[in-house]
């Protein structure tokens, strides 16, 4: 459906994509030669996995010394000898670190700071992410130089012309992207300057999975113009849902038609429930309910029993000790714990129900595709997609809605990394849906006749112009759920006043997102019709621009002379990464500052 096109760049270069997952991580690349059609290649050889050639992922785990030095990563960290060395040297084991990057908006009673593995003392999630990227990049280099003819010479020819694509869950935003770019810098992948930053692109896991399905030919025979697909990327930490319509299939143009979904119901939740079940219920009164035995059981459950579970009517067996281990009261016999199929199914059920609910929300958000005639296929990809039980339960849920569920017969674990490279090569998704509302906190002109304004009269402030304003207002620039094309601009006019022109030599404008249900939020300190929910508003980024060369004109108001600067905040919001600019008019010509986007600064504007 969408054959890759010959590379049109003037010089050979390399693009590398990293899929750092909660439980497993992988990488893929494409060597780009001018005039040649690129070939996307996954890394299928990693240290510690030489006996499993073809595996495209490694565990997202690391061992650290007490001083923070990395000792082992990936499958090397899982080798039996490593566990003994780690015990002797009191090393620190790190897993599921990616969950610490999640936005607070994704927190739930099941997933929050209190119930995910803690980071080592003195280590930030960005530093650990950087260690993982550094290791994966070394694996890419090793694979490349060993696989390609004259591999080292070819690598040397492109080592300073490597672009990177980092994938992330649908629910991640600019703050998370900024930290990931910071990790790439810390890992030595790119320099910390504008040119270096531009070498890193981001793509959601949902969109990367769509690219994988398209490039793999999975939709070539089943999709016609105007028809749609829903991608369910089920990973270790998150499950991402994305709905797309194929506007045209030749040439290929695709539009996102529903706000992407992201829920923290990946395969790790099954492990957490299994641990709780064994500790609090099944083995509470058993001699085998100690931490060491339960750890052994969970490890076996994760790698053996859970992946093959397929029938609630059949028991599952978990190895946990020697043949001498017996406890008939809890169904432990000859070193194996028997769990009923119903018990194992109950561990999956909260995730199944949450995914089904999220799927229904996608259908409701795209009503024109909510029947089988419009939405022709649901694709289940990602590591969790390999679960036969998850597949059967979701296929049942899709069937009840008149939908067909398909699971690629190729390695779905490669979907995101290879799809991310495809995204770099061919941006065929031309329209995306805004995930949240974007705007700014600002002052609004005080209106004595407005009852809400009158209630807030105690907060009235007077600006340099002599006009009176109220704080805590919110001005929407981009509403949630709006279709935006790549590089489409959304803008809003603001005014800043000051007694001295020097105070207007730089503009600092903070972009704030709103996550509530109100279609037209007005105040940041309360939601109309509800109790106050200040957490619905969160600062996304701050845009800086140098306006020192703009000629300021003196004006006169009730309180004397002042200066004013009119400017617009511009959001480039159809991309996978939010970008912002500031513009103003000088001598009748629009000027744009070389705006720099940074995070965690404060500002206030006048509307």
TIFI-736078 format. One line per field, with one value per residue (C-alpha): x, y, z; residue in one letter. Coordinates in pm, whole numbers, plus 50000, padded with zeros to 5 digits. Each point is the difference from the previous one (the first is absolute). Layout:
<atoms>
east	c(X | ...);
north	c(Y | ...);
up	c(Z | ...);
resn	c(A | ...);
</atoms>
This chain:
<atoms>
east	c(50000 | 50281 | 50330 | 50292 | 50134 | 50364 | 50190 | 50014 | 50268 | 50333 | 50223 | 49998 | 49862 | 49856 | 49675 | 49972 | 49679 | 49986 | 49700 | 50077 | 49715 | 49895 | 50098 | 50189 | 50195 | 50113 | 50147 | 49983 | 50179 | 50017 | 50308 | 49903 | 50191 | 49900 | 49777 | 49970 | 49687 | 50070 | 49973 | 49877 | 50196 | 49937 | 50289 | 49971 | 50326 | 50066 | 50263 | 49876 | 49752 | 50243 | 49813 | 49673 | 50096 | 49707 | 49872 | 49932 | 49974 | 50182 | 49865 | 49984 | 50202 | 50331 | 50235 | 50175 | 50288 | 49939 | 50181 | 49760 | 50226 | 49824 | 50114 | 49762 | 49711 | 49738 | 50037 | 50349 | 49834 | 49781 | 50280 | 50006 | 50360 | 49914 | 49747 | 50264 | 50253 | 49736 | 49916 | 50363 | 50069 | 49665 | 49905 | 49668 | 49756 | 49787 | 49691 | 49685 | 50184 | 49804 | 49691 | 50171 | 49984 | 49623 | 49790 | 49817 | 49678 | 50036 | 50017 | 49734 | 49947 | 50184 | 50290 | 50155 | 50327 | 49924 | 49960 | 50271 | 50361 | 50205 | 50304 | 50346 | 50110 | 50147 | 49884 | 49741 | 49783 | 50171 | 50339 | 49874 | 49832 | 50333 | 50183 | 49749 | 50034 | 50380 | 49992 | 49751 | 50204 | 50312 | 49799 | 49891 | 50360 | 50121 | 49723 | 50054 | 50376 | 49975 | 49715 | 50078 | 50282 | 50276 | 49776 | 50254 | 50095 | 49634 | 49927 | 50292 | 49863 | 49665 | 50080 | 49953 | 49687 | 49771 | 49642 | 49802 | 49633 | 49877 | 49659 | 49777 | 49646 | 49707 | 49941 | 50347 | 50051 | 50264 | 50143 | 50068 | 50143 | 50231 | 50131 | 50051 | 50196 | 50202 | 50072 | 50121 | 50238 | 50123 | 50052 | 50229 | 49769 | 49972 | 50168 | 49811 | 49937 | 49728 | 50141 | 50032 | 49647 | 49865 | 50150 | 49747 | 49639 | 49713 | 49712 | 49720 | 49996 | 49655 | 50115 | 50318 | 49788 | 49782 | 50313 | 50108 | 49663 | 50002 | 50361 | 49949 | 49715 | 49750 | 49738 | 50076 | 49723 | 49736 | 49988 | 49826 | 49980 | 49801 | 50027 | 50160 | 50207 | 50052 | 50346 | 50028 | 50364 | 50012 | 50337 | 50145 | 49901 | 49735 | 49737 | 49969 | 49696 | 49997 | 49737 | 50086 | 49811 | 50163 | 49897 | 50165 | 50195 | 50187 | 50174 | 49974 | 49858 | 49880 | 49822 | 49965 | 49627 | 49976 | 50201 | 50251 | 49950 | 50263 | 49934 | 50241 | 49877 | 50296 | 50127 | 50183 | 49662 | 49942 | 50325 | 49905 | 49661 | 50161 | 50243 | 49718 | 49790 | 50280 | 50102 | 49660 | 49787 | 50141 | 50317 | 49920 | 50011 | 50245 | 50364 | 50069 | 49852 | 50343 | 50151 | 50262 | 49760 | 49739 | 50265 | 50089 | 49632 | 49942 | 50306 | 49870 | 49647 | 50122 | 50214 | 49818 | 49649 | 49862 | 50108 | 49838 | 49680 | 49705 | 49712 | 49818 | 49895 | 50353 | 50241 | 50339 | 50314 | 50277 | 50336 | 50136 | 50242 | 50125 | 49801 | 49991 | 49786 | 49645 | 49704 | 49671 | 49797 | 50104 | 50045 | 50381 | 50118 | 50351 | 50127 | 49709 | 49717 | 49669 | 49777 | 49650 | 49927 | 49737 | 50259 | 50241 | 49720 | 49906 | 50352 | 49946 | 49644 | 50055 | 50233 | 49761 | 49709 | 50206 | 50120 | 49644 | 49876 | 50276 | 49916 | 49636 | 50108 | 50191 | 49686 | 49789 | 50255 | 49988 | 49627 | 50025 | 50223 | 49821 | 49861 | 50173 | 49922 | 50222 | 50251 | 50110 | 50271 | 50148 | 50369 | 50149 | 50378 | 50266 | 50157 | 49677 | 49825 | 50176 | 49776 | 49745 | 49759 | 50012 | 49952 | 49701 | 49829 | 50051 | 49888 | 49681 | 49952 | 50062 | 49762 | 49723 | 50052 | 50003 | 50377 | 50276 | 50314 | 50325 | 50338 | 50301 | 50164 | 50341 | 50185 | 49770 | 50275 | 50181 | 49702 | 50094 | 50372 | 49957 | 49689 | 50194 | 50257 | 49715 | 49855 | 50330 | 50005 | 49636 | 49766 | 49680 | 49788 | 49899 | 49743 | 50019 | 49757 | 50099 | 50029 | 49935 | 49903 | 50291 | 49988 | 50147 | 49929 | 49933 | 49829 | 49657 | 49845 | 49783 | 49627 | 49801 | 49675 | 50113 | 49880 | 50302 | 50234 | 49821 | 50048 | 50372 | 50028 | 50239 | 50266 | 49980 | 50341 | 50086 | 50252 | 50237 | 49734 | 49765 | 49757 | 49873 | 50032 | 49919 | 50258 | 49954 | 49844 | 50066 | 50010 | 49971 | 50222 | 49937 | 49695 | 50012 | 49889 | 50064 | 50132 | 50332 | 50217 | 50376 | 50152 | 49653 | 50016 | 49767 | 50054 | 49868 | 50067 | 50124 | 50118 | 50271 | 50041 | 50279 | 50119 | 50344 | 50067 | 50286 | 49742 | 49868 | 50336 | 49920 | 49674 | 49942 | 49675 | 49898 | 49786 | 49754 | 49790 | 49649 | 49881 | 49645 | 49672 | 49896 | 50014 | 50065 | 50196 | 50015 | 50162 | 50299 | 49900 | 49658 | 49803 | 49653 | 49730 | 50248 | 50217 | 50343 | 50238 | 50326 | 50169 | 49808 | 50246 | 50370 | 50284 | 50142 | 50283 | 50118 | 50086 | 50275 | 50058 | 50238 | 49805 | 50273 | 50019 | 49631 | 49945 | 49773 | 49754 | 49907 | 49628 | 49805 | 49742 | 49819 | 50308 | 50255 | 50230 | 50051 | 50115 | 49808 | 50100 | 49748 | 50108 | 49853 | 50072 | 50009 | 49967 | 50116 | 49778 | 49955 | 50336 | 50092 | 50192 | 49842 | 50185 | 49932 | 50105 | 49940 | 49927 | 49951 | 49954 | 50276 | 49951 | 49705 | 50201 | 49957 | 50313 | 50061 | 50241 | 50242 | 49788 | 50148 | 49768 | 50098 | 49814 | 49890 | 50011 | 49722 | 49848 | 49683 | 49839 | 49731 | 49719);
north	c(50000 | 50241 | 49889 | 50196 | 50260 | 50043 | 50225 | 50351 | 50147 | 50117 | 49786 | 49661 | 50001 | 49766 | 50007 | 49802 | 49946 | 49894 | 49840 | 50014 | 49810 | 49934 | 49633 | 49960 | 50230 | 49981 | 50195 | 50019 | 50200 | 50082 | 50097 | 50280 | 50020 | 50267 | 49850 | 49665 | 49855 | 49964 | 49667 | 49999 | 49760 | 49899 | 49914 | 49626 | 49922 | 50125 | 49911 | 49722 | 49879 | 49832 | 49673 | 50166 | 50155 | 50183 | 50153 | 50366 | 50119 | 49986 | 50038 | 50363 | 49926 | 50123 | 49921 | 50293 | 50014 | 50188 | 50298 | 50013 | 49831 | 49776 | 49639 | 49812 | 50077 | 49799 | 49624 | 50022 | 50124 | 49688 | 49745 | 49764 | 50087 | 50369 | 49950 | 49831 | 50276 | 50263 | 49838 | 49982 | 50361 | 50138 | 50140 | 50171 | 49851 | 50237 | 49905 | 50171 | 50335 | 50136 | 50025 | 50285 | 50210 | 49980 | 50319 | 50036 | 50014 | 49625 | 49915 | 49769 | 49805 | 49713 | 50202 | 50287 | 50097 | 49787 | 49667 | 49984 | 49893 | 50286 | 50141 | 49952 | 50272 | 50298 | 49882 | 50181 | 49831 | 50210 | 49862 | 49642 | 50062 | 50135 | 49687 | 49787 | 50209 | 49988 | 49621 | 49961 | 50230 | 49793 | 49691 | 50172 | 50088 | 49649 | 49841 | 50243 | 49956 | 49620 | 49961 | 50239 | 49946 | 50243 | 50080 | 50198 | 50216 | 50068 | 50084 | 50241 | 50175 | 50077 | 50016 | 50379 | 49988 | 49780 | 50108 | 49839 | 49922 | 49939 | 49842 | 50057 | 49918 | 50197 | 50169 | 50152 | 50368 | 50270 | 49958 | 49632 | 50073 | 50261 | 49749 | 49739 | 50249 | 50082 | 49629 | 49984 | 50287 | 49836 | 49674 | 50176 | 49941 | 50370 | 50325 | 50243 | 50269 | 50094 | 49782 | 49707 | 50040 | 50001 | 49655 | 49846 | 49946 | 49849 | 49778 | 49848 | 49626 | 49996 | 50177 | 49794 | 49684 | 50127 | 50045 | 49646 | 49860 | 50198 | 49926 | 49635 | 49976 | 49913 | 50242 | 49994 | 49758 | 50103 | 50382 | 50220 | 50378 | 50144 | 49693 | 49998 | 49786 | 50002 | 49918 | 49849 | 49997 | 49792 | 50025 | 49942 | 50329 | 50160 | 49904 | 50262 | 50028 | 50202 | 50025 | 50101 | 50039 | 49938 | 50308 | 49859 | 49680 | 50112 | 50223 | 49909 | 50271 | 49920 | 50209 | 49945 | 50024 | 49956 | 50132 | 49720 | 49795 | 49895 | 49787 | 49855 | 49644 | 49825 | 49653 | 50115 | 50051 | 49624 | 49940 | 50250 | 49834 | 49656 | 50114 | 50144 | 49684 | 49770 | 50215 | 50103 | 49699 | 49683 | 49957 | 50221 | 49707 | 49780 | 49939 | 50085 | 50349 | 50151 | 50270 | 49777 | 49723 | 50246 | 50182 | 49668 | 49934 | 50345 | 49965 | 49667 | 50136 | 50299 | 49805 | 49667 | 49974 | 50343 | 50009 | 49664 | 50030 | 49955 | 49822 | 50093 | 49637 | 49864 | 50036 | 50166 | 49864 | 50211 | 49846 | 50127 | 49756 | 49646 | 49679 | 50000 | 50312 | 49897 | 50177 | 49832 | 50272 | 50252 | 49757 | 49986 | 49656 | 49893 | 50354 | 50130 | 50231 | 49932 | 50299 | 49955 | 50146 | 50221 | 50150 | 50078 | 50145 | 50229 | 50147 | 50099 | 50121 | 50361 | 50061 | 49835 | 50212 | 50321 | 49933 | 49919 | 50324 | 50197 | 49833 | 50102 | 50359 | 49997 | 49887 | 50266 | 50271 | 49905 | 49937 | 49975 | 49694 | 49830 | 49720 | 49719 | 50165 | 50297 | 49858 | 49691 | 49871 | 50017 | 49910 | 49872 | 50049 | 50031 | 49751 | 49943 | 49919 | 49661 | 49892 | 49752 | 50081 | 50375 | 49942 | 49769 | 50236 | 50305 | 49812 | 49916 | 50367 | 50114 | 49738 | 50133 | 50338 | 49861 | 50040 | 49765 | 49972 | 49902 | 49924 | 50014 | 49663 | 50169 | 50109 | 50261 | 50094 | 50163 | 50216 | 50321 | 50013 | 49916 | 50217 | 50293 | 49973 | 49987 | 50313 | 50180 | 49893 | 50068 | 50232 | 49868 | 50100 | 50351 | 50083 | 49943 | 50065 | 50231 | 49791 | 50280 | 50367 | 50243 | 50361 | 50250 | 50127 | 50371 | 50311 | 50086 | 50351 | 50065 | 50033 | 50146 | 49876 | 49638 | 49817 | 49770 | 50298 | 50182 | 49701 | 50018 | 50377 | 49959 | 49879 | 50293 | 50137 | 50311 | 49979 | 50271 | 50104 | 50085 | 49724 | 49757 | 49624 | 49677 | 49722 | 49621 | 50020 | 49744 | 50061 | 49694 | 49998 | 49640 | 49811 | 49629 | 49759 | 50240 | 49872 | 50161 | 49951 | 49974 | 50347 | 50155 | 50308 | 50106 | 50351 | 50249 | 50372 | 50134 | 50335 | 50076 | 50346 | 50155 | 50335 | 49954 | 49870 | 49784 | 49784 | 49896 | 49895 | 49634 | 49807 | 49700 | 49816 | 49685 | 49738 | 49827 | 49695 | 49929 | 49641 | 50053 | 49950 | 50363 | 50097 | 50366 | 50029 | 50360 | 49990 | 49798 | 49990 | 49838 | 49792 | 50150 | 49773 | 49796 | 50037 | 50145 | 49780 | 50189 | 49672 | 50017 | 50270 | 49924 | 50202 | 49840 | 50224 | 50359 | 50181 | 50262 | 50258 | 50298 | 50318 | 50247 | 50128 | 50087 | 50377 | 50086 | 50289 | 50204 | 50014 | 50198 | 49871 | 50118 | 49931 | 50154 | 49879 | 49631 | 49767 | 49712 | 49703 | 49795 | 49649 | 49666 | 49659 | 49746 | 49626 | 49761 | 49722 | 49744 | 49841 | 49717 | 50255 | 50327 | 50306 | 50364 | 50339 | 50366 | 50257 | 50377 | 50264 | 50248 | 50268 | 49803 | 49679 | 49693 | 49902 | 49673 | 49950 | 49713 | 49868 | 49752 | 49759 | 49912 | 49836 | 50090 | 50382 | 50238 | 50298 | 50203 | 50165 | 50254 | 49899);
up	c(50000 | 50083 | 49853 | 50136 | 49759 | 49903 | 50239 | 49855 | 50227 | 49857 | 50227 | 50162 | 50355 | 50259 | 50193 | 50324 | 50197 | 50364 | 50166 | 50372 | 50159 | 50356 | 49981 | 49671 | 49771 | 49640 | 49713 | 49622 | 49734 | 49632 | 49801 | 49764 | 49672 | 49744 | 49733 | 50180 | 50161 | 50374 | 50175 | 50359 | 50219 | 50361 | 50229 | 50053 | 50183 | 50350 | 50261 | 50223 | 49736 | 49762 | 50050 | 49895 | 49667 | 49847 | 50321 | 49930 | 50360 | 50330 | 50355 | 50117 | 50314 | 50141 | 50289 | 50170 | 50244 | 50322 | 49849 | 49703 | 49745 | 49747 | 50030 | 49772 | 49765 | 49815 | 49972 | 50148 | 50319 | 50000 | 49979 | 50301 | 50085 | 50013 | 50276 | 50218 | 49936 | 50069 | 50333 | 50105 | 49904 | 50121 | 49661 | 49930 | 49750 | 49789 | 49800 | 49874 | 50022 | 49704 | 50220 | 50187 | 49683 | 49969 | 50031 | 50330 | 49797 | 49935 | 50370 | 50140 | 50324 | 49833 | 49855 | 50192 | 50163 | 50301 | 49825 | 49734 | 50065 | 50142 | 49823 | 50154 | 50244 | 49818 | 49655 | 49789 | 49742 | 49730 | 50103 | 49991 | 49665 | 49875 | 50118 | 49810 | 49684 | 50022 | 50024 | 49716 | 49778 | 50068 | 49899 | 49678 | 49916 | 50073 | 49794 | 49712 | 49981 | 50025 | 49751 | 49714 | 49756 | 50098 | 50294 | 50201 | 49701 | 49918 | 50365 | 50013 | 49692 | 50168 | 50372 | 50006 | 49780 | 50206 | 50069 | 50279 | 50052 | 50354 | 50046 | 50299 | 50119 | 49860 | 50333 | 50032 | 49929 | 49965 | 50349 | 49938 | 49654 | 50152 | 50253 | 49729 | 49789 | 50312 | 50038 | 49639 | 50076 | 50321 | 49811 | 49752 | 49705 | 49911 | 50107 | 50221 | 49739 | 49754 | 49721 | 50237 | 50134 | 49642 | 49942 | 50242 | 49893 | 50195 | 49899 | 50204 | 50034 | 49843 | 49684 | 49981 | 50020 | 49714 | 49788 | 50084 | 49894 | 49674 | 49905 | 50088 | 49750 | 50272 | 49869 | 49628 | 49906 | 50252 | 49989 | 49745 | 49975 | 50290 | 50220 | 50344 | 50235 | 50375 | 50134 | 50348 | 50110 | 50318 | 50170 | 50342 | 50159 | 49782 | 49748 | 49724 | 49774 | 49678 | 49726 | 49644 | 49676 | 49663 | 49805 | 49690 | 49955 | 49687 | 50074 | 50365 | 50226 | 50350 | 50261 | 50373 | 50074 | 50377 | 50290 | 50072 | 50313 | 50252 | 50307 | 50255 | 49955 | 49838 | 50082 | 50314 | 50167 | 49974 | 50189 | 50271 | 50050 | 50005 | 50270 | 50210 | 49953 | 50114 | 50296 | 50131 | 49911 | 49854 | 50209 | 50297 | 50247 | 49811 | 50084 | 49636 | 50031 | 50072 | 49777 | 49839 | 49897 | 49876 | 49794 | 49835 | 49929 | 49850 | 49775 | 49870 | 49966 | 49799 | 49755 | 49974 | 50141 | 49911 | 49631 | 49919 | 50205 | 49767 | 50173 | 50322 | 50029 | 50019 | 50295 | 49980 | 50162 | 50152 | 50085 | 50328 | 50161 | 50021 | 49980 | 50380 | 50018 | 50090 | 50162 | 49905 | 50174 | 49733 | 49709 | 50008 | 49891 | 49908 | 49961 | 49794 | 50098 | 49832 | 49927 | 49865 | 49659 | 50158 | 50237 | 49717 | 49787 | 50288 | 49990 | 49637 | 50034 | 50122 | 49705 | 49755 | 50124 | 49993 | 49644 | 49889 | 50155 | 49830 | 49670 | 50040 | 50063 | 49672 | 49817 | 50167 | 49920 | 49632 | 49944 | 49624 | 50039 | 50287 | 49786 | 49817 | 49666 | 50089 | 50246 | 49817 | 50228 | 50349 | 50019 | 50325 | 50021 | 50269 | 50239 | 50196 | 49672 | 50005 | 50289 | 49863 | 50284 | 49938 | 49628 | 50049 | 50248 | 49781 | 49690 | 50187 | 50096 | 49642 | 49863 | 50224 | 49830 | 49648 | 49966 | 49887 | 50214 | 49833 | 50150 | 49764 | 49958 | 49987 | 50314 | 50150 | 50243 | 49706 | 49911 | 50178 | 49920 | 49631 | 49977 | 50146 | 49721 | 49747 | 50156 | 49944 | 49635 | 49911 | 50191 | 49846 | 50303 | 49896 | 50270 | 50375 | 50284 | 50284 | 50315 | 50250 | 49982 | 49980 | 50105 | 50245 | 50348 | 49966 | 50128 | 49861 | 49985 | 50304 | 49916 | 50288 | 49846 | 49985 | 50317 | 50002 | 49964 | 50279 | 50232 | 49923 | 50043 | 50292 | 49757 | 49758 | 49900 | 49800 | 49716 | 49874 | 49746 | 50287 | 49900 | 50262 | 49968 | 50184 | 50050 | 49971 | 49651 | 49727 | 49627 | 49774 | 49692 | 49893 | 50135 | 50075 | 49729 | 49711 | 49667 | 49913 | 49694 | 50011 | 50049 | 50040 | 50219 | 50279 | 50132 | 50252 | 50050 | 50334 | 50133 | 50253 | 50156 | 50205 | 50130 | 49847 | 49645 | 50127 | 50180 | 49658 | 49852 | 50058 | 49991 | 50220 | 49931 | 50180 | 49829 | 50230 | 49919 | 50128 | 50051 | 50124 | 49820 | 49964 | 49632 | 50083 | 50326 | 50124 | 50344 | 50115 | 50368 | 49958 | 49751 | 49937 | 50137 | 50207 | 50305 | 49938 | 49803 | 49962 | 49899 | 49673 | 49892 | 49970 | 49856 | 49688 | 49892 | 49986 | 49677 | 50007 | 49724 | 49969 | 49909 | 50094 | 49641 | 49985 | 50010 | 50294 | 49966 | 50302 | 50081 | 50256 | 50244 | 50312 | 50211 | 49765 | 49724 | 49928 | 49724 | 49845 | 49790 | 49805 | 49912 | 49902 | 50145 | 49719 | 50054 | 49729 | 50115 | 49722 | 50072 | 50234 | 50207 | 50114 | 49874 | 50077 | 49869 | 50081 | 49728 | 49990 | 49733 | 49925 | 49731 | 49866 | 49966 | 50217 | 50189 | 50177 | 50283 | 50005 | 50284 | 50243 | 50177 | 50356 | 50285 | 50352 | 49981 | 50101 | 49824 | 49977 | 49698 | 49928 | 49765);
resn	c(X | X | X | X | X | X | X | X | X | X | X | X | X | X | X | X | X | X | X | X | X | X | X | X | X | X | X | X | X | X | X | X | X | X | X | X | X | X | X | X | X | X | X | X | X | X | X | X | X | X | X | X | X | X | X | X | X | X | X | X | X | X | X | X | X | X | X | X | X | X | X | X | X | X | X | X | X | X | X | X | X | X | X | X | X | X | X | X | X | X | X | X | X | X | X | X | X | X | X | X | X | X | X | X | X | X | X | X | X | X | X | X | X | X | X | X | X | X | X | X | X | X | X | X | X | X | X | X | X | X | X | X | X | X | X | X | X | X | X | X | X | X | X | X | X | X | X | X | X | X | X | X | X | X | X | X | X | X | X | X | X | X | X | X | X | X | X | X | X | X | X | X | X | X | X | X | X | X | X | X | X | X | X | X | X | X | X | X | X | X | X | X | X | X | X | X | X | X | X | X | X | X | X | X | X | X | X | X | X | X | X | X | X | X | X | X | X | X | X | X | X | X | X | X | X | X | X | X | X | X | X | X | X | X | X | X | X | X | X | X | X | X | X | X | X | X | X | X | X | X | X | X | X | X | X | X | X | X | X | X | X | X | X | X | X | X | X | X | X | X | X | X | X | X | X | X | X | X | X | X | X | X | X | X | X | X | X | X | X | X | X | X | X | X | X | X | X | X | X | X | X | X | X | X | X | X | X | X | X | X | X | X | X | X | X | X | X | X | X | X | X | X | X | X | X | X | X | X | X | X | X | X | X | X | X | X | X | X | X | X | X | X | X | X | X | X | X | X | X | X | X | X | X | X | X | X | X | X | X | X | X | X | X | X | X | X | X | X | X | X | X | X | X | X | X | X | X | X | X | X | X | X | X | X | X | X | X | X | X | X | X | X | X | X | X | X | X | X | X | X | X | X | X | X | X | X | X | X | X | X | X | X | X | X | X | X | X | X | X | X | X | X | X | X | X | X | X | X | X | X | X | X | X | X | X | X | X | X | X | X | X | X | X | X | X | X | X | X | X | X | X | X | X | X | X | X | X | X | X | X | X | X | X | X | X | X | X | X | X | X | X | X | X | X | X | X | X | X | X | X | X | X | X | X | X | X | X | X | X | X | X | X | X | X | X | X | X | X | X | X | X | X | X | X | X | X | X | X | X | X | X | X | X | X | X | X | X | X | X | X | X | X | X | X | X | X | X | X | X | X | X | X | X | X | X | X | X | X | X | X | X | X | X | X | X | X | X | X | X | X | X | X | X | X | X | X | X | X | X | X | X | X | X | X | X | X | X | X | X | X | X | X | X | X | X | X | X | X | X | X | X | X | X | X | X | X | X | X | X | X | X | X | X | X | X | X | X | X | X | X | X | X | X | X | X | X | X);
</atoms>
